[in-house]
């Protein structure tokens, strides 16, 4: 039996591979995905008829709330004439509410479909699901404070679209770096490329864990921790702002102390940004970027970044299901 999950390196061949972590990727695989993504964008933008996934069924098994990831995966399958089984909050609306185990749920739904997209509140749940599923691949749509690989891939694509490269970049990561799975996945992606620098702006309580910090440094990524907006580098290529993850806090008071510590306003962009950068956010935002910034041409979180989510997921589904080589 083939190894699955995290240990299943892509190496340019996506067919029947689980997508659990950015650790599975190399630069060749990322550029191959980007090439297919460009074709998918053309299909979606021009509403072209496509039967690439005709006859395929994708199960969307989401144990946590989701708007963009769930919606874009559903749209991605349907844009390519695929079908979806959509299970939202299975703890309330499926046999999980009757006590069915996670293992049994995965085994049941793999019998009905060709691929499972899983979101789960527990770190490592996607890896576990990939090991349980014997017959279909699993794509990680976010596992607790672990990773969110498809978000990182769409973010890398957004950066690549703007700058035509993924090396020699300077990025600013701001907000909840301790609990933010999108941050960790994007840092992992950037670590695959050379000479990248990441400035980390967060309250002390929400710093990247020391384990993650050391791990990324060993991978060749240069990390610089800062606690003041005045230390934001003027030459940043992109800002990656994130919300404070309220759902990860057991104590509401602790959340209130750190939420919206750093807010992007027009003045902040004017004082610390530059004309060529882009401002990104994985969404949802909860006050950390003011609506007054939305019209700025550098703000891409509601334009190219969000659209790229569907295009990347169209490409992933097509590649993993072996419809495109």
C-alpha positions as CSV (number, residue, x, y, z in Angstrom):
1,X,0.0,0.0,0.0
2,X,1.3,3.4,-0.9
3,X,2.3,5.9,1.8
4,X,-0.2,8.6,2.2
5,X,-0.5,12.1,3.7
6,X,2.5,14.1,4.8
7,X,5.0,11.5,3.7
8,X,3.6,11.5,0.2
9,X,5.8,14.0,-1.6
10,X,4.4,15.5,-4.8
11,X,7.6,15.6,-6.9
12,X,5.6,17.0,-9.9
13,X,3.1,14.2,-9.9
14,X,-0.2,15.1,-8.1
15,X,-2.3,12.1,-9.2
16,X,-4.0,10.4,-6.3
17,X,-1.8,12.3,-3.8
18,X,-3.1,13.7,-0.5
19,X,-2.5,17.4,-0.1
20,X,-1.9,17.7,3.7
21,X,1.0,20.1,4.1
22,X,3.3,22.5,2.2
23,X,6.1,20.1,3.4
24,X,5.1,17.8,0.5
25,X,5.9,20.4,-2.1
26,X,9.0,21.4,-4.0
27,X,9.4,24.3,-6.4
28,X,8.8,22.2,-9.4
29,X,5.4,21.1,-8.1
30,X,4.4,24.6,-7.3
31,X,5.3,26.0,-10.7
32,X,3.4,23.1,-12.3
33,X,0.3,23.9,-10.3
34,X,0.6,27.6,-11.3
35,X,0.7,26.6,-15.0
36,X,-2.5,24.7,-14.6
37,X,-4.1,27.4,-12.5
38,X,-3.6,29.9,-15.3
39,X,-5.6,27.7,-17.6
40,X,-8.3,27.3,-14.9
41,X,-8.5,31.0,-14.5
42,X,-9.2,31.3,-18.3
43,X,-12.0,28.8,-18.0
44,X,-13.6,30.5,-15.1
45,X,-13.2,34.1,-16.2
46,X,-14.8,33.4,-19.6
47,X,-17.4,31.0,-18.3
48,X,-16.1,28.4,-20.7
49,X,-17.8,25.0,-20.8
50,X,-15.5,22.4,-19.3
51,X,-16.1,18.7,-18.5
52,X,-12.7,18.1,-16.9
53,X,-14.4,16.7,-13.7
54,X,-17.5,15.3,-15.4
55,X,-18.5,12.1,-13.5
56,X,-16.4,13.0,-10.4
57,X,-17.8,13.5,-6.9
58,X,-16.0,15.5,-4.3
59,X,-17.0,15.4,-0.6
60,X,-16.7,18.6,1.3
61,X,-16.5,17.5,5.0
62,X,-16.3,20.7,7.1
63,X,-16.2,20.3,10.9
64,X,-15.5,24.0,11.3
65,X,-17.3,27.1,9.8
66,X,-16.0,28.3,6.4
67,X,-17.1,30.7,3.7
68,X,-14.3,31.1,1.1
69,X,-12.6,27.7,1.4
70,X,-15.9,25.8,1.3
71,X,-17.5,28.0,-1.3
72,X,-14.4,28.1,-3.6
73,X,-14.0,24.3,-3.5
74,X,-17.7,23.8,-4.3
75,X,-17.5,26.3,-7.1
76,X,-14.2,24.8,-8.3
77,X,-15.7,21.3,-8.7
78,X,-18.9,22.7,-10.4
79,X,-17.0,25.0,-12.8
80,X,-15.5,21.8,-14.2
81,X,-18.8,19.8,-14.3
82,X,-18.0,17.8,-11.1
83,X,-20.5,17.1,-8.3
84,X,-20.2,17.7,-4.5
85,X,-21.4,16.1,-1.3
86,X,-21.6,18.9,1.1
87,X,-21.4,18.1,4.9
88,X,-21.2,21.2,7.1
89,X,-21.0,20.9,10.9
90,X,-21.2,17.1,10.9
91,X,-21.3,17.1,14.7
92,X,-24.8,18.6,14.5
93,X,-26.2,17.4,11.2
94,X,-24.8,13.9,10.5
95,X,-24.3,10.5,12.2
96,X,-21.4,12.2,14.1
97,X,-24.1,13.6,16.3
98,X,-25.1,10.0,17.2
99,X,-21.5,9.2,18.2
100,X,-20.0,8.0,14.9
101,X,-16.2,8.0,15.1
102,X,-14.0,10.2,12.9
103,X,-12.6,7.0,11.4
104,X,-16.0,5.6,10.4
105,X,-17.1,9.0,8.9
106,X,-14.0,9.1,6.7
107,X,-14.5,5.4,5.6
108,X,-18.2,6.0,4.8
109,X,-17.7,9.1,2.7
110,X,-14.7,7.7,0.7
111,X,-17.2,5.0,-0.5
112,X,-19.3,7.7,-2.0
113,X,-16.8,9.9,-3.8
114,X,-13.5,10.3,-5.6
115,X,-11.9,12.8,-3.2
116,X,-12.4,14.2,0.3
117,X,-11.8,17.9,1.2
118,X,-11.6,18.1,5.0
119,X,-11.7,21.0,7.5
120,X,-11.3,20.1,11.2
121,X,-10.5,21.9,14.4
122,X,-7.8,19.5,15.5
123,X,-4.2,19.9,14.3
124,X,-3.2,16.7,12.5
125,X,-6.7,15.7,11.6
126,X,-6.0,15.9,7.8
127,X,-3.0,13.6,8.2
128,X,-5.1,11.2,10.2
129,X,-7.9,11.3,7.6
130,X,-5.3,10.6,4.8
131,X,-4.1,7.5,6.7
132,X,-7.7,6.3,7.2
133,X,-8.9,6.8,3.6
134,X,-7.6,3.8,1.7
135,X,-9.1,4.5,-1.7
136,X,-9.4,8.3,-2.2
137,X,-7.1,11.3,-1.7
138,X,-7.7,13.8,1.0
139,X,-7.1,17.6,0.7
140,X,-6.5,19.6,3.9
141,X,-8.8,22.6,4.0
142,X,-7.4,23.7,7.4
143,X,-6.7,21.6,10.5
144,X,-6.9,23.6,13.7
145,X,-3.8,25.7,14.3
146,X,-1.9,23.3,12.0
147,X,-1.8,24.2,8.3
148,X,-4.0,25.5,5.5
149,X,-2.0,24.4,2.4
150,X,-4.5,25.4,-0.3
151,X,-4.7,29.0,1.2
152,X,-0.9,29.2,1.1
153,X,-0.9,28.0,-2.5
154,X,-3.3,30.7,-3.6
155,X,-1.4,33.3,-1.7
156,X,1.9,32.2,-3.3
157,X,0.2,32.4,-6.7
158,X,-1.1,35.9,-5.9
159,X,2.4,37.0,-5.0
160,X,3.9,35.4,-8.1
161,X,1.2,37.1,-10.3
162,X,2.3,40.5,-9.0
163,X,6.1,40.1,-8.9
164,X,6.9,37.2,-11.3
165,X,9.0,35.5,-8.7
166,X,8.9,33.8,-5.3
167,X,12.5,34.4,-4.3
168,X,14.3,37.6,-3.1
169,X,11.1,38.8,-1.5
170,X,10.5,40.7,1.7
171,X,7.2,40.1,3.4
172,X,5.5,41.4,6.6
173,X,3.3,39.0,8.5
174,X,1.0,40.7,11.1
175,X,-1.5,39.6,13.7
176,X,-2.0,36.2,15.3
177,X,1.1,34.4,14.3
178,X,0.8,31.8,17.1
179,X,-2.6,30.4,16.0
180,X,-2.7,31.4,12.4
181,X,-2.5,28.3,10.2
182,X,-2.5,30.4,7.0
183,X,0.7,32.2,8.3
184,X,2.5,28.9,9.0
185,X,1.6,27.5,5.6
186,X,2.7,30.6,3.7
187,X,6.0,30.8,5.6
188,X,6.5,27.1,4.7
189,X,5.9,27.8,1.1
190,X,8.3,30.8,1.0
191,X,10.9,28.7,2.7
192,X,11.1,26.6,-0.5
193,X,12.5,29.5,-2.4
194,X,15.8,31.4,-1.8
195,X,16.7,34.7,-0.1
196,X,13.2,35.5,1.3
197,X,12.8,37.6,4.5
198,X,9.8,37.6,6.7
199,X,9.1,40.3,9.3
200,X,6.8,39.1,12.1
201,X,4.7,41.8,13.7
202,X,2.5,40.6,16.6
203,X,1.8,41.1,20.3
204,X,4.1,39.1,22.6
205,X,1.3,36.7,23.4
206,X,0.7,35.9,19.7
207,X,4.3,35.4,18.6
208,X,5.1,32.5,16.3
209,X,5.9,29.5,18.6
210,X,9.6,28.9,19.3
211,X,9.3,25.5,17.7
212,X,7.9,26.9,14.4
213,X,10.3,29.9,14.5
214,X,13.4,27.5,14.8
215,X,11.9,25.2,12.2
216,X,11.5,28.0,9.6
217,X,14.9,29.4,10.3
218,X,16.5,26.0,9.7
219,X,14.7,25.8,6.3
220,X,16.6,28.9,5.2
221,X,13.9,31.6,5.7
222,X,15.2,34.8,7.4
223,X,12.8,35.8,10.2
224,X,12.8,39.1,12.0
225,X,10.4,39.6,14.9
226,X,9.1,43.2,15.6
227,X,6.5,44.6,18.0
228,X,6.0,48.1,16.6
229,X,4.6,49.4,13.3
230,X,7.6,51.8,13.2
231,X,9.8,48.8,12.5
232,X,7.9,47.7,9.3
233,X,10.4,47.7,6.4
234,X,9.7,50.3,3.8
235,X,10.8,47.9,1.0
236,X,8.2,45.1,1.8
237,X,6.8,43.4,-1.3
238,X,3.7,42.3,0.5
239,X,1.9,42.7,3.8
240,X,0.0,39.6,5.1
241,X,-2.4,40.8,7.7
242,X,-4.4,38.3,9.8
243,X,-7.2,38.4,12.4
244,X,-6.8,37.3,16.0
245,X,-8.2,33.8,16.2
246,X,-10.9,34.2,18.8
247,X,-12.0,30.6,18.6
248,X,-8.5,29.5,19.8
249,X,-8.8,31.4,23.1
250,X,-10.2,29.6,26.2
251,X,-10.3,32.9,28.1
252,X,-12.3,35.8,26.6
253,X,-10.4,38.4,28.6
254,X,-7.1,37.2,27.0
255,X,-8.6,37.6,23.6
256,X,-9.9,41.1,24.3
257,X,-6.4,42.1,25.5
258,X,-4.7,41.3,22.1
259,X,-7.4,41.7,19.4
260,X,-6.8,44.4,16.8
261,X,-3.5,45.4,18.3
262,X,-2.4,46.3,14.8
263,X,-4.9,47.9,12.4
264,X,-4.3,48.9,8.8
265,X,-5.7,52.3,8.0
266,X,-5.1,54.7,5.1
267,X,-2.5,56.5,7.3
268,X,-0.7,53.3,8.2
269,X,-0.4,52.4,4.5
270,X,0.8,55.9,3.7
271,X,3.3,56.1,6.6
272,X,4.8,52.6,6.4
273,X,3.9,51.1,3.0
274,X,5.3,51.7,-0.5
275,X,3.6,52.1,-3.9
276,X,4.6,48.7,-5.3
277,X,3.6,46.4,-2.5
278,X,0.4,44.4,-2.1
279,X,-1.8,44.1,1.0
280,X,-3.1,40.6,1.6
281,X,-5.4,38.9,4.1
282,X,-6.8,35.3,4.2
283,X,-10.1,36.6,5.5
284,X,-12.4,36.9,7.4
285,X,-11.2,40.2,8.7
286,X,-12.6,41.3,12.1
287,X,-11.5,45.0,12.3
288,X,-7.8,44.6,11.6
289,X,-8.1,46.2,8.1
290,X,-10.5,49.2,7.9
291,X,-12.9,49.3,5.0
292,X,-11.4,52.7,4.0
293,X,-8.4,50.7,2.7
294,X,-10.5,48.5,0.4
295,X,-10.4,50.9,-2.6
296,X,-6.6,51.1,-2.5
297,X,-5.1,49.4,-5.6
298,X,-2.6,47.6,-3.3
299,X,-5.4,45.9,-1.4
300,X,-5.9,42.5,-3.1
301,X,-7.8,40.5,-0.4
302,X,-11.2,41.1,-2.0
303,X,-10.0,41.0,-5.6
304,X,-7.3,38.8,-7.1
305,X,-6.4,37.0,-3.9
306,X,-10.0,35.7,-3.3
307,X,-10.5,34.8,-7.0
308,X,-7.2,32.9,-7.1
309,X,-8.6,30.7,-4.4
310,X,-11.1,29.1,-6.8
311,X,-8.6,28.9,-9.7
312,X,-6.0,27.1,-7.5
313,X,-8.6,24.7,-6.2
314,X,-9.8,24.0,-9.7
315,X,-6.2,23.1,-10.7
316,X,-5.6,21.0,-7.6
317,X,-8.8,19.0,-8.0
318,X,-8.0,18.4,-11.7
319,X,-4.4,17.3,-11.0
320,X,-5.1,15.1,-7.9
321,X,-8.0,13.4,-9.7
322,X,-5.6,12.7,-12.6
323,X,-7.6,14.7,-15.2
324,X,-4.6,16.8,-16.2
325,X,-1.0,15.6,-16.2
